[in-house]
Amino acid sequence: MSFPTTTQPNVLAQRMEGPSPAVAVAKDLARRGVMIAPASIVLGAVFWGTDGALSVALGLGIVVVNFLLAAAMLGYAARISLALMAGAALFGFLIRLGLITIAVLLVRNEPWVELVPLGISLIISHLGLLFWEMRFVSASLAFPGLKPPPNERRIIQEPEMNPVEQQEQL
Amino acid sequence: MKNASAASGAGYAYGLAAIGPGIGIGYLVGQAVQAMARQPESAGQVQTTMFLGIAFTEALALIGFVVFILLKFV
């Protein structure tokens, strides 16, 4: 007769409590999206005119709403159970891809929509915002708002003195 | 004939571009959930990493979607 030596964690019974870090990251991404919006819209206007500017704004809006929706779904599901969060991540991907498709197909025949700047803004803003966010998240992974100021980081990064050097200084 | 080829190519681009990220997100989320279940104290960090991973993986599907609309409608 053998007894199990390890216990498998039950993902159905576990859930996350407190504020969702995904929502915090998504809000940060949305804030940065608003920050880059004027420059992106101006670039769209320079290359494709007023229609290009409107299309770039639409693309940026779709990307930001996509981030917020993804984080809201993950955060809500994680408070119920981790297994539901996995389901929300997978089906959320399909649902959001479908929503993006519907949103673009609904407006594609509108006279103010240029598909090339819309597509370019979708890809570049999505990847650009993510890479920008990565710089801050890597400093303080769980909560980007808690990134230490540069002075404190410098102190942390200084190499520790070995005991012999410490005794010499004393 | 040319339109039919473009339409087929667009469909394949969209479909294939959605399959890869689907597999990637499934694997990523599975591993993340296992990590959260084993170490609940680091669930916040794992969820942040998972969210960014999902978003990066989703970019592939977005690129496929953009190729689809450009092939089909431009």
gemmi code that builds the backbone of each chain (N, CA, C; Angstrom):
import gemmi

chains = {
    "A": [
        ("MET", (0.850, -1.200, 0.000), (0.000, 0.000, 0.000), (0.885, 1.249, 0.000)),
        ("SER", (0.595, 2.140, -0.893), (1.425, 3.343, -0.978), (0.590, 4.575, -0.655)),
        ("PHE", (1.228, 5.497, 0.002), (0.553, 6.749, 0.345), (1.118, 7.883, -0.520)),
        ("PRO", (0.276, 8.798, -0.914), (0.806, 9.916, -1.716), (1.755, 10.771, -0.874)),
        ("THR", (2.878, 11.128, -1.461), (3.865, 11.923, -0.718), (3.667, 13.415, -0.949)),
        ("THR", (3.049, 13.774, -2.061), (2.799, 15.195, -2.322), (1.312, 15.407, -2.567)),
        ("THR", (0.861, 16.608, -2.286), (-0.546, 16.932, -2.544), (-0.609, 17.926, -3.697)),
        ("GLN", (-1.502, 17.656, -4.625), (-1.683, 18.566, -5.750), (-2.575, 19.733, -5.324)),
        ("PRO", (-2.222, 20.959, -5.667), (-3.085, 22.080, -5.306), (-4.396, 22.031, -6.081)),
        ("ASN", (-5.467, 22.387, -5.417), (-6.788, 22.372, -6.055), (-7.087, 23.764, -6.605)),
        ("VAL", (-7.015, 23.895, -7.932), (-7.211, 25.228, -8.533), (-8.675, 25.647, -8.508)),
        ("LEU", (-9.576, 24.665, -8.316), (-10.990, 25.026, -8.265), (-11.339, 25.722, -6.953)),
        ("ALA", (-10.604, 25.360, -5.902), (-10.920, 25.899, -4.584), (-10.149, 27.184, -4.289)),
        ("GLN", (-9.148, 27.503, -5.109), (-8.331, 28.685, -4.806), (-8.782, 29.887, -5.618)),
        ("ARG", (-8.633, 31.032, -5.003), (-8.980, 32.269, -5.703), (-8.081, 33.376, -5.208)),
        ("MET", (-8.065, 34.487, -5.967), (-7.234, 35.629, -5.583), (-8.081, 36.650, -4.841)),
        ("GLU", (-7.497, 37.220, -3.814), (-8.201, 38.256, -3.049), (-7.511, 39.596, -3.282)),
        ("GLY", (-8.226, 40.658, -2.968), (-7.636, 41.986, -3.080), (-7.674, 42.528, -4.503)),
        ("PRO", (-7.067, 43.711, -4.687), (-7.096, 44.339, -6.023), (-6.292, 43.519, -7.039)),
        ("SER", (-6.800, 43.491, -8.249), (-6.152, 42.690, -9.291), (-4.957, 43.453, -9.884)),
        ("PRO", (-3.776, 42.824, -9.912), (-2.630, 43.495, -10.535), (-2.822, 43.688, -12.037)),
        ("ALA", (-3.592, 42.791, -12.685), (-3.833, 42.931, -14.124), (-4.599, 44.219, -14.422)),
        ("VAL", (-5.567, 44.539, -13.537), (-6.337, 45.780, -13.732), (-5.422, 46.997, -13.567)),
        ("ALA", (-4.509, 46.923, -12.569), (-3.572, 48.030, -12.366), (-2.686, 48.228, -13.598)),
        ("VAL", (-2.203, 47.123, -14.162), (-1.362, 47.216, -15.361), (-2.171, 47.768, -16.540)),
        ("ALA", (-3.413, 47.289, -16.684), (-4.244, 47.748, -17.800), (-4.561, 49.240, -17.686)),
        ("LYS", (-4.811, 49.709, -16.439), (-5.068, 51.147, -16.245), (-3.827, 51.952, -16.594)),
        ("ASP", (-2.674, 51.409, -16.234), (-1.418, 52.074, -16.568), (-1.241, 52.139, -18.090)),
        ("LEU", (-1.567, 51.023, -18.761), (-1.467, 50.987, -20.227), (-2.430, 52.005, -20.846)),
        ("ALA", (-3.641, 52.087, -20.293), (-4.631, 53.028, -20.823), (-4.149, 54.474, -20.642)),
        ("ARG", (-3.539, 54.739, -19.457), (-3.017, 56.088, -19.202), (-1.921, 56.443, -20.219)),
        ("ARG", (-1.058, 55.482, -20.487), (0.005, 55.734, -21.472), (-0.580, 55.865, -22.879)),
        ("GLY", (-1.660, 55.103, -23.138), (-2.329, 55.212, -24.436), (-2.885, 56.606, -24.665)),
        ("VAL", (-3.457, 57.177, -23.594), (-3.970, 58.553, -23.691), (-2.807, 59.533, -23.909)),
        ("MET", (-1.659, 59.218, -23.265), (-0.497, 60.107, -23.415), (0.034, 60.125, -24.853)),
        ("ILE", (0.041, 58.953, -25.508), (0.606, 58.915, -26.868), (-0.429, 59.252, -27.940)),
        ("ALA", (-1.702, 59.375, -27.542), (-2.755, 59.601, -28.530), (-2.531, 60.859, -29.385)),
        ("PRO", (-2.237, 62.017, -28.770), (-2.084, 63.217, -29.618), (-0.991, 63.066, -30.673)),
        ("ALA", (0.170, 62.526, -30.277), (1.270, 62.369, -31.237), (0.880, 61.391, -32.350)),
        ("SER", (0.207, 60.295, -31.974), (-0.197, 59.306, -32.981), (-1.204, 59.903, -33.961)),
        ("ILE", (-2.157, 60.673, -33.428), (-3.187, 61.260, -34.278), (-2.564, 62.280, -35.242)),
        ("VAL", (-1.604, 63.037, -34.726), (-0.905, 64.004, -35.602), (-0.165, 63.269, -36.708)),
        ("LEU", (0.512, 62.165, -36.363), (1.224, 61.375, -37.380), (0.243, 60.840, -38.430)),
        ("GLY", (-0.904, 60.358, -37.978), (-1.927, 59.873, -38.911), (-2.411, 60.979, -39.824)),
        ("ALA", (-2.577, 62.184, -39.247), (-3.038, 63.318, -40.049), (-1.984, 63.736, -41.072)),
        ("VAL", (-0.712, 63.664, -40.696), (0.367, 64.067, -41.607), (0.406, 63.138, -42.819)),
        ("PHE", (0.281, 61.829, -42.599), (0.435, 60.875, -43.708), (-0.864, 60.602, -44.457)),
        ("TRP", (-2.018, 60.605, -43.775), (-3.266, 60.218, -44.438), (-4.375, 61.261, -44.301)),
        ("GLY", (-4.082, 62.417, -43.766), (-5.094, 63.462, -43.643), (-6.048, 63.228, -42.475)),
        ("THR", (-7.190, 63.894, -42.562), (-8.160, 63.812, -41.462), (-8.674, 62.392, -41.261)),
        ("ASP", (-8.927, 61.684, -42.371), (-9.411, 60.298, -42.251), (-8.381, 59.425, -41.546)),
        ("GLY", (-7.106, 59.656, -41.877), (-6.040, 58.896, -41.224), (-5.996, 59.173, -39.733)),
        ("ALA", (-6.165, 60.442, -39.372), (-6.143, 60.797, -37.943), (-7.274, 60.100, -37.196)),
        ("LEU", (-8.472, 60.117, -37.806), (-9.619, 59.462, -37.163), (-9.409, 57.949, -37.069)),
        ("SER", (-8.815, 57.369, -38.117), (-8.576, 55.918, -38.108), (-7.550, 55.530, -37.051)),
        ("VAL", (-6.496, 56.350, -36.923), (-5.482, 56.084, -35.895), (-6.116, 56.189, -34.506)),
        ("ALA", (-6.972, 57.187, -34.314), (-7.648, 57.331, -33.016), (-8.529, 56.121, -32.734)),
        ("LEU", (-9.208, 55.637, -33.769), (-10.052, 54.453, -33.604), (-9.204, 53.236, -33.218)),
        ("GLY", (-8.079, 53.042, -33.917), (-7.197, 51.915, -33.620), (-6.678, 51.965, -32.196)),
        ("LEU", (-6.271, 53.153, -31.781), (-5.753, 53.316, -30.413), (-6.858, 53.031, -29.379)),
        ("GLY", (-8.054, 53.515, -29.683), (-9.188, 53.268, -28.780), (-9.487, 51.776, -28.668)),
        ("ILE", (-9.445, 51.076, -29.799), (-9.707, 49.622, -29.775), (-8.666, 48.915, -28.913)),
        ("VAL", (-7.401, 49.297, -29.065), (-6.322, 48.655, -28.299), (-6.508, 48.893, -26.796)),
        ("VAL", (-6.799, 50.132, -26.425), (-6.953, 50.455, -24.992), (-8.159, 49.725, -24.399)),
        ("VAL", (-9.274, 49.724, -25.127), (-10.475, 49.027, -24.635), (-10.197, 47.523, -24.527)),
        ("ASN", (-9.428, 46.997, -25.476), (-9.068, 45.573, -25.442), (-8.269, 45.237, -24.183)),
        ("PHE", (-7.301, 46.087, -23.844), (-6.505, 45.861, -22.625), (-7.397, 45.910, -21.381)),
        ("LEU", (-8.244, 46.934, -21.321), (-9.090, 47.104, -20.135), (-10.074, 45.948, -19.987)),
        ("LEU", (-10.632, 45.517, -21.124), (-11.589, 44.410, -21.098), (-10.905, 43.116, -20.649)),
        ("ALA", (-9.700, 42.874, -21.175), (-8.962, 41.663, -20.799), (-8.687, 41.658, -19.301)),
        ("ALA", (-8.226, 42.795, -18.783), (-7.898, 42.861, -17.358), (-9.150, 42.720, -16.499)),
        ("ALA", (-10.248, 43.338, -16.934), (-11.486, 43.244, -16.157), (-11.966, 41.800, -16.100)),
        ("MET", (-11.896, 41.093, -17.224), (-12.344, 39.691, -17.249), (-11.459, 38.827, -16.346)),
        ("LEU", (-10.138, 39.033, -16.443), (-9.218, 38.238, -15.621), (-9.408, 38.535, -14.137)),
        ("GLY", (-9.506, 39.822, -13.819), (-9.649, 40.217, -12.420), (-10.934, 39.695, -11.802)),
        ("TYR", (-12.027, 39.794, -12.564), (-13.322, 39.323, -12.059), (-13.301, 37.811, -11.854)),
        ("ALA", (-12.762, 37.104, -12.849), (-12.756, 35.633, -12.762), (-11.809, 35.141, -11.671)),
        ("ALA", (-10.688, 35.849, -11.469), (-9.707, 35.399, -10.461), (-10.283, 35.492, -9.056)),
        ("ARG", (-11.247, 36.398, -8.841), (-11.861, 36.502, -7.509), (-12.798, 35.336, -7.237)),
        ("ILE", (-13.215, 34.628, -8.298), (-14.105, 33.474, -8.115), (-13.277, 32.193, -7.977)),
        ("SER", (-12.456, 31.888, -8.977), (-11.533, 30.759, -8.840), (-10.455, 30.848, -9.919)),
        ("LEU", (-9.334, 30.208, -9.656), (-8.231, 30.244, -10.628), (-8.598, 29.492, -11.897)),
        ("ALA", (-9.387, 28.431, -11.758), (-9.801, 27.675, -12.943), (-10.671, 28.542, -13.845)),
        ("LEU", (-11.558, 29.336, -13.220), (-12.398, 30.228, -14.018), (-11.549, 31.308, -14.697)),
        ("MET", (-10.483, 31.726, -14.002), (-9.588, 32.717, -14.612), (-8.931, 32.151, -15.870)),
        ("ALA", (-8.539, 30.874, -15.811), (-7.958, 30.244, -16.997), (-8.969, 30.220, -18.139)),
        ("GLY", (-10.212, 29.885, -17.801), (-11.262, 29.879, -18.822), (-11.506, 31.268, -19.381)),
        ("ALA", (-11.499, 32.255, -18.470), (-11.723, 33.638, -18.920), (-10.602, 34.097, -19.834)),
        ("ALA", (-9.374, 33.655, -19.548), (-8.249, 34.051, -20.397), (-8.390, 33.445, -21.782)),
        ("LEU", (-8.762, 32.175, -21.848), (-8.851, 31.508, -23.147), (-10.061, 31.982, -23.957)),
        ("PHE", (-11.243, 31.947, -23.334), (-12.426, 32.368, -24.075), (-12.444, 33.885, -24.249)),
        ("GLY", (-11.814, 34.579, -23.304), (-11.699, 36.032, -23.455), (-10.909, 36.405, -24.688)),
        ("PHE", (-9.878, 35.615, -24.976), (-9.088, 35.859, -26.187), (-9.980, 35.760, -27.431)),
        ("LEU", (-10.775, 34.697, -27.486), (-11.663, 34.525, -28.649), (-12.702, 35.641, -28.715)),
        ("ILE", (-13.289, 35.942, -27.549), (-14.356, 36.955, -27.522), (-13.803, 38.318, -27.947)),
        ("ARG", (-12.640, 38.663, -27.407), (-12.084, 39.987, -27.732), (-11.637, 40.070, -29.179)),
        ("LEU", (-11.087, 38.964, -29.699), (-10.714, 38.950, -31.123), (-11.959, 39.128, -31.996)),
        ("GLY", (-13.036, 38.474, -31.585), (-14.295, 38.629, -32.311), (-14.822, 40.050, -32.233)),
        ("LEU", (-14.714, 40.650, -31.044), (-15.200, 42.033, -30.881), (-14.392, 43.004, -31.742)),
        ("ILE", (-13.058, 42.786, -31.789), (-12.214, 43.662, -32.620), (-12.617, 43.500, -34.088)),
        ("THR", (-12.838, 42.249, -34.496), (-13.232, 41.999, -35.894), (-14.557, 42.693, -36.207)),
        ("ILE", (-15.517, 42.545, -35.316), (-16.831, 43.172, -35.543), (-16.690, 44.694, -35.591)),
        ("ALA", (-15.894, 45.227, -34.648), (-15.738, 46.692, -34.594), (-15.139, 47.227, -35.892)),
        ("VAL", (-14.141, 46.511, -36.434), (-13.508, 46.998, -37.669), (-14.421, 46.769, -38.870)),
        ("LEU", (-15.062, 45.601, -38.925), (-15.925, 45.319, -40.084), (-17.131, 46.254, -40.121)),
        ("LEU", (-17.598, 46.684, -38.954), (-18.754, 47.594, -38.928), (-18.426, 48.966, -39.514)),
        ("VAL", (-17.191, 49.412, -39.314), (-16.854, 50.787, -39.755), (-16.043, 50.809, -41.048)),
        ("ARG", (-15.741, 49.645, -41.623), (-14.788, 49.646, -42.740), (-15.304, 50.388, -43.968)),
        ("ASN", (-16.634, 50.481, -44.128), (-17.181, 51.179, -45.295), (-17.486, 52.648, -45.027)),
        ("GLU", (-17.224, 53.082, -43.808), (-17.469, 54.497, -43.501), (-16.472, 55.352, -44.278)),
        ("PRO", (-16.903, 56.527, -44.720), (-16.003, 57.345, -45.551), (-14.767, 57.851, -44.804)),
        ("TRP", (-14.824, 57.924, -43.480), (-13.697, 58.481, -42.711), (-12.696, 57.419, -42.284)),
        ("VAL", (-12.923, 56.150, -42.673), (-12.022, 55.080, -42.239), (-11.016, 54.734, -43.332)),
        ("GLU", (-9.735, 54.810, -42.960), (-8.642, 54.344, -43.825), (-8.100, 53.074, -43.179)),
        ("LEU", (-8.159, 51.972, -43.919), (-7.793, 50.691, -43.294), (-6.299, 50.567, -43.014)),
        ("VAL", (-5.452, 51.154, -43.859), (-4.000, 51.012, -43.644), (-3.557, 51.691, -42.341)),
        ("PRO", (-3.871, 52.966, -42.108), (-3.481, 53.551, -40.818), (-4.159, 52.892, -39.626)),
        ("LEU", (-5.385, 52.401, -39.846), (-6.076, 51.698, -38.749), (-5.305, 50.434, -38.362)),
        ("GLY", (-4.901, 49.658, -39.373), (-4.146, 48.427, -39.092), (-2.792, 48.724, -38.476)),
        ("ILE", (-2.108, 49.718, -39.032), (-0.782, 50.059, -38.490), (-0.905, 50.521, -37.044)),
        ("SER", (-1.907, 51.344, -36.762), (-2.048, 51.857, -35.387), (-2.426, 50.726, -34.428)),
        ("LEU", (-3.216, 49.750, -34.914), (-3.577, 48.614, -34.050), (-2.326, 47.869, -33.605)),
        ("ILE", (-1.445, 47.548, -34.558), (-0.262, 46.738, -34.232), (0.747, 47.558, -33.431)),
        ("ILE", (1.066, 48.751, -33.934), (2.144, 49.521, -33.292), (1.745, 49.980, -31.897)),
        ("SER", (0.493, 50.424, -31.731), (0.110, 50.895, -30.387), (0.039, 49.722, -29.411)),
        ("HIS", (-0.447, 48.577, -29.869), (-0.522, 47.402, -28.985), (0.877, 47.002, -28.509)),
        ("LEU", (1.784, 46.809, -29.455), (3.141, 46.382, -29.077), (3.907, 47.493, -28.367)),
        ("GLY", (3.752, 48.722, -28.857), (4.476, 49.845, -28.255), (4.095, 50.053, -26.804)),
        ("LEU", (2.783, 50.026, -26.532), (2.342, 50.210, -25.139), (2.840, 49.079, -24.254)),
        ("LEU", (2.843, 47.865, -24.789), (3.322, 46.733, -23.984), (4.804, 46.854, -23.663)),
        ("PHE", (5.602, 47.204, -24.677), (7.041, 47.336, -24.423), (7.312, 48.487, -23.452)),
        ("TRP", (6.542, 49.564, -23.598), (6.702, 50.703, -22.684), (6.373, 50.268, -21.256)),
        ("GLU", (5.280, 49.523, -21.099), (4.868, 49.062, -19.774), (5.880, 48.090, -19.182)),
        ("MET", (6.498, 47.295, -20.034), (7.477, 46.309, -19.551), (8.625, 46.977, -18.793)),
        ("ARG", (9.012, 48.161, -19.215), (10.108, 48.873, -18.542), (9.772, 49.109, -17.075)),
        ("PHE", (8.502, 49.419, -16.813), (8.107, 49.772, -15.446), (7.737, 48.535, -14.643)),
        ("VAL", (7.119, 47.577, -15.297), (6.711, 46.369, -14.587), (7.930, 45.577, -14.149)),
        ("SER", (8.983, 45.566, -14.944), (10.152, 44.774, -14.580), (10.798, 45.289, -13.302)),
        ("ALA", (10.640, 46.592, -13.013), (11.228, 47.149, -11.797), (10.480, 46.669, -10.559)),
        ("SER", (9.178, 46.648, -10.630), (8.378, 46.187, -9.497), (7.245, 45.370, -10.082)),
        ("LEU", (7.448, 44.067, -10.176), (6.612, 43.231, -11.027), (5.135, 43.258, -10.652)),
        ("ALA", (4.851, 43.208, -9.385), (3.448, 43.081, -9.007), (2.693, 44.392, -9.123)),
        ("PHE", (3.322, 45.488, -8.726), (2.621, 46.768, -8.725), (3.495, 47.823, -9.378)),
        ("PRO", (3.224, 48.155, -10.646), (4.077, 49.092, -11.366), (4.145, 50.467, -10.713)),
        ("GLY", (3.109, 50.823, -9.963), (3.104, 52.137, -9.315), (4.113, 52.238, -8.193)),
        ("LEU", (4.616, 51.100, -7.729), (5.552, 51.096, -6.612), (7.000, 51.070, -7.068)),
        ("LYS", (7.246, 51.422, -8.320), (8.619, 51.411, -8.815), (9.478, 52.357, -7.973)),
        ("PRO", (10.597, 51.877, -7.432), (11.405, 52.750, -6.579), (12.013, 53.901, -7.369)),
        ("PRO", (12.172, 55.079, -6.716), (12.792, 56.195, -7.414), (14.254, 55.892, -7.739)),
        ("PRO", (14.842, 56.597, -8.712), (16.201, 56.278, -9.160), (17.228, 56.283, -8.034)),
        ("ASN", (17.121, 57.193, -7.039), (18.110, 57.259, -5.956), (18.153, 55.955, -5.165)),
        ("GLU", (16.938, 55.457, -4.802), (16.869, 54.233, -4.015), (17.397, 53.054, -4.805)),
        ("ARG", (17.097, 53.055, -6.140), (17.555, 51.943, -6.956), (19.085, 51.897, -6.976)),
        ("ARG", (19.697, 53.091, -6.994), (21.151, 53.125, -7.061), (21.759, 52.526, -5.784)),
        ("ILE", (21.114, 52.832, -4.658), (21.611, 52.297, -3.392), (21.485, 50.776, -3.376)),
        ("ILE", (20.365, 50.277, -3.874), (20.154, 48.838, -3.870), (21.187, 48.153, -4.768)),
        ("GLN", (21.507, 48.804, -5.892), (22.382, 48.149, -6.851), (23.860, 48.199, -6.463)),
        ("GLU", (24.212, 49.018, -5.467), (25.615, 49.085, -5.080), (26.073, 47.758, -4.501)),
        ("PRO", (27.264, 47.275, -4.873), (27.719, 45.983, -4.354), (28.022, 46.077, -2.867)),
        ("GLU", (27.697, 44.996, -2.184), (27.951, 44.996, -0.741), (29.452, 44.864, -0.469)),
        ("MET", (29.861, 45.525, 0.606), (31.271, 45.473, 0.972), (31.581, 44.126, 1.650)),
        ("ASN", (32.693, 43.562, 1.330), (32.998, 42.303, 1.996), (33.504, 42.564, 3.420)),
        ("PRO", (33.431, 41.580, 4.303), (33.757, 41.791, 5.729), (35.165, 42.321, 5.950)),
        ("VAL", (36.132, 41.932, 5.130), (37.506, 42.405, 5.306), (37.584, 43.903, 5.086)),
        ("GLU", (36.927, 44.379, 4.012), (36.916, 45.823, 3.733), (36.219, 46.588, 4.850)),
        ("GLN", (35.130, 45.998, 5.395), (34.398, 46.665, 6.474), (35.300, 46.847, 7.701)),
        ("GLN", (36.068, 45.819, 8.035), (36.953, 45.909, 9.186), (38.065, 46.934, 8.943)),
        ("GLU", (38.553, 46.984, 7.692), (39.594, 47.965, 7.378), (39.077, 49.386, 7.558)),
        ("GLN", (37.807, 49.607, 7.140), (37.237, 50.952, 7.271), (37.041, 51.323, 8.737)),
        ("LEU", (36.681, 50.345, 9.560), (36.474, 50.628, 10.978), (37.815, 50.930, 11.654)),
    ],
    "B": [
        ("MET", (-10.762, 35.555, -60.178), (-9.758, 34.574, -59.749), (-8.810, 35.185, -58.709)),
        ("LYS", (-8.347, 36.419, -59.055), (-7.421, 37.094, -58.138), (-8.112, 37.428, -56.815)),
        ("ASN", (-9.376, 37.866, -56.936), (-10.133, 38.191, -55.719), (-10.356, 36.949, -54.859)),
        ("ALA", (-10.627, 35.821, -55.540), (-10.852, 34.580, -54.797), (-9.586, 34.163, -54.069)),
        ("SER", (-8.443, 34.309, -54.742), (-7.166, 33.946, -54.100), (-6.896, 34.847, -52.908)),
        ("ALA", (-7.165, 36.139, -53.098), (-6.933, 37.084, -51.994), (-7.837, 36.762, -50.816)),
        ("ALA", (-9.095, 36.419, -51.137), (-10.042, 36.096, -50.059), (-9.613, 34.831, -49.319)),
        ("SER", (-9.159, 33.812, -50.090), (-8.687, 32.574, -49.442), (-7.472, 32.861, -48.584)),
        ("GLY", (-6.528, 33.626, -49.138), (-5.315, 33.959, -48.384), (-5.644, 34.713, -47.115)),
        ("ALA", (-6.608, 35.623, -47.227), (-7.004, 36.401, -46.044), (-7.591, 35.488, -44.979)),
        ("GLY", (-8.439, 34.556, -45.428), (-9.049, 33.625, -44.482), (-8.016, 32.748, -43.793)),
        ("TYR", (-7.073, 32.232, -44.598), (-6.012, 31.399, -44.012), (-5.165, 32.216, -43.033)),
        ("ALA", (-4.827, 33.439, -43.418), (-4.000, 34.284, -42.553), (-4.677, 34.495, -41.204)),
        ("TYR", (-5.976, 34.805, -41.253), (-6.712, 35.077, -40.009), (-6.830, 33.817, -39.159)),
        ("GLY", (-7.203, 32.706, -39.828), (-7.395, 31.462, -39.085), (-6.108, 30.939, -38.473)),
        ("LEU", (-5.049, 30.882, -39.279), (-3.771, 30.369, -38.764), (-3.197, 31.293, -37.697)),
        ("ALA", (-3.407, 32.596, -37.896), (-2.879, 33.547, -36.911), (-3.624, 33.466, -35.592)),
        ("ALA", (-4.822, 32.919, -35.590), (-5.566, 32.785, -34.332), (-5.231, 31.474, -33.620)),
        ("ILE", (-4.812, 30.452, -34.385), (-4.528, 29.143, -33.782), (-3.287, 29.211, -32.886)),
        ("GLY", (-2.215, 29.781, -33.433), (-0.948, 29.843, -32.687), (-1.085, 30.541, -31.340)),
        ("PRO", (-1.595, 31.767, -31.313), (-1.792, 32.440, -30.020), (-2.740, 31.682, -29.101)),
        ("GLY", (-3.738, 30.996, -29.668), (-4.642, 30.212, -28.831), (-3.882, 29.139, -28.072)),
        ("ILE", (-3.006, 28.425, -28.784), (-2.191, 27.398, -28.130), (-1.257, 28.047, -27.107)),
        ("GLY", (-0.639, 29.149, -27.516), (0.295, 29.841, -26.620), (-0.365, 30.327, -25.352)),
        ("ILE", (-1.547, 30.928, -25.487), (-2.250, 31.447, -24.308), (-2.688, 30.290, -23.410)),
        ("GLY", (-3.118, 29.197, -24.022), (-3.513, 28.033, -23.228), (-2.360, 27.515, -22.393)),
        ("TYR", (-1.207, 27.382, -23.005), (-0.032, 26.883, -22.282), (0.371, 27.866, -21.186)),
        ("LEU", (0.417, 29.146, -21.556), (0.836, 30.201, -20.613), (-0.078, 30.250, -19.386)),
        ("VAL", (-1.381, 30.236, -19.647), (-2.343, 30.339, -18.541), (-2.309, 29.079, -17.675)),
        ("GLY", (-2.145, 27.926, -18.310), (-2.063, 26.684, -17.545), (-0.893, 26.710, -16.564)),
        ("GLN", (0.258, 27.115, -17.060), (1.439, 27.183, -16.195), (1.264, 28.239, -15.105)),
        ("ALA", (0.659, 29.371, -15.478), (0.474, 30.445, -14.496), (-0.477, 30.018, -13.391)),
        ("VAL", (-1.557, 29.345, -13.755), (-2.528, 28.886, -12.747), (-1.872, 27.876, -11.808)),
        ("GLN", (-1.050, 27.001, -12.386), (-0.342, 26.030, -11.543), (0.596, 26.753, -10.567)),
        ("ALA", (1.294, 27.770, -11.073), (2.207, 28.529, -10.208), (1.445, 29.241, -9.099)),
        ("MET", (0.289, 29.827, -9.441), (-0.511, 30.543, -8.431), (-1.050, 29.578, -7.382)),
        ("ALA", (-1.444, 28.389, -7.838), (-1.989, 27.414, -6.898), (-0.905, 26.890, -5.959)),
        ("ARG", (0.303, 26.734, -6.476), (1.384, 26.222, -5.636), (1.941, 27.292, -4.699)),
        ("GLN", (2.012, 28.520, -5.195), (2.565, 29.605, -4.380), (1.616, 30.800, -4.372)),
        ("PRO", (0.580, 30.719, -3.552), (-0.418, 31.812, -3.538), (0.185, 33.153, -3.145)),
        ("GLU", (1.286, 33.139, -2.388), (1.878, 34.418, -1.962), (2.480, 35.200, -3.134)),
        ("SER", (2.804, 34.501, -4.239), (3.357, 35.223, -5.393), (2.335, 35.320, -6.528)),
        ("ALA", (1.049, 35.158, -6.180), (0.010, 35.167, -7.220), (-0.051, 36.502, -7.958)),
        ("GLY", (0.203, 37.608, -7.235), (0.164, 38.925, -7.876), (1.204, 39.058, -8.975)),
        ("GLN", (2.420, 38.641, -8.647), (3.490, 38.711, -9.644), (3.200, 37.812, -10.831)),
        ("VAL", (2.706, 36.617, -10.516), (2.423, 35.666, -11.600), (1.316, 36.206, -12.497)),
        ("GLN", (0.285, 36.827, -11.877), (-0.819, 37.329, -12.706), (-0.368, 38.492, -13.571)),
        ("THR", (0.504, 39.337, -13.040), (1.022, 40.444, -13.854), (1.794, 39.903, -15.051)),
        ("THR", (2.663, 38.945, -14.788), (3.435, 38.351, -15.875), (2.523, 37.654, -16.872)),
        ("MET", (1.517, 36.965, -16.350), (0.574, 36.261, -17.222), (-0.194, 37.239, -18.109)),
        ("PHE", (-0.624, 38.354, -17.513), (-1.386, 39.345, -18.284), (-0.540, 39.916, -19.423)),
        ("LEU", (0.712, 40.246, -19.108), (1.588, 40.778, -20.150), (1.885, 39.710, -21.207)),
        ("GLY", (2.060, 38.470, -20.755), (2.302, 37.379, -21.707), (1.121, 37.179, -22.642)),
        ("ILE", (-0.081, 37.236, -22.069), (-1.282, 37.089, -22.904), (-1.342, 38.220, -23.929)),
        ("ALA", (-1.046, 39.440, -23.465), (-1.126, 40.595, -24.369), (-0.091, 40.483, -25.490)),
        ("PHE", (1.114, 40.031, -25.151), (2.136, 39.874, -26.190), (1.741, 38.774, -27.182)),
        ("THR", (1.212, 37.680, -26.662), (0.803, 36.585, -27.543), (-0.349, 37.022, -28.444)),
        ("GLU", (-1.236, 37.831, -27.860), (-2.382, 38.312, -28.617), (-1.966, 39.209, -29.778)),
        ("ALA", (-0.806, 39.825, -29.634), (-0.315, 40.698, -30.719), (-0.155, 39.905, -32.007)),
        ("LEU", (0.198, 38.616, -31.895), (0.341, 37.788, -33.099), (-1.003, 37.655, -33.819)),
        ("ALA", (-2.052, 37.416, -33.036), (-3.387, 37.309, -33.632), (-3.809, 38.637, -34.249)),
        ("LEU", (-3.419, 39.726, -33.594), (-3.756, 41.061, -34.104), (-3.059, 41.316, -35.445)),
        ("ILE", (-1.804, 40.860, -35.536), (-1.078, 41.018, -36.799), (-1.782, 40.209, -37.895)),
        ("GLY", (-2.206, 38.997, -37.571), (-2.946, 38.186, -38.537), (-4.237, 38.856, -38.964)),
        ("PHE", (-4.906, 39.495, -37.998), (-6.160, 40.193, -38.306), (-5.920, 41.372, -39.237)),
        ("VAL", (-4.839, 42.097, -38.974), (-4.529, 43.258, -39.828), (-4.175, 42.784, -41.238)),
        ("VAL", (-3.414, 41.685, -41.348), (-3.114, 41.125, -42.676), (-4.423, 40.730, -43.366)),
        ("PHE", (-5.346, 40.165, -42.600), (-6.649, 39.779, -43.148), (-7.397, 40.982, -43.722)),
        ("ILE", (-7.496, 42.058, -42.953), (-8.275, 43.197, -43.471), (-7.554, 43.865, -44.650)),
        ("LEU", (-6.215, 43.841, -44.615), (-5.500, 44.479, -45.726), (-5.628, 43.642, -46.999)),
        ("LEU", (-5.563, 42.310, -46.875), (-5.703, 41.458, -48.058), (-7.137, 41.483, -48.590)),
        ("LYS", (-8.084, 41.541, -47.688), (-9.485, 41.388, -48.096), (-10.085, 42.693, -48.613)),
        ("PHE", (-9.742, 43.798, -47.991), (-10.478, 45.028, -48.292), (-9.647, 46.135, -48.943)),
        ("VAL", (-8.337, 45.977, -49.020), (-7.541, 47.089, -49.601), (-7.131, 46.721, -51.012)),
    ],
}
model = gemmi.Model(1)
for chain_id, residues in chains.items():
    chain = gemmi.Chain(chain_id)
    for i, (resn, *xyz) in enumerate(residues, 1):
        res = gemmi.Residue()
        res.name, res.seqid = resn, gemmi.SeqId(i, " ")
        for name, pos in zip(("N", "CA", "C"), xyz):
            atom = gemmi.Atom()
            atom.name, atom.element = name, gemmi.Element(name[0])
            atom.pos, atom.b_iso = gemmi.Position(*pos), 0.0
            res.add_atom(atom)
        chain.add_residue(res)
    model.add_chain(chain)
structure = gemmi.Structure()
structure.add_model(model)
structure.setup_entities()
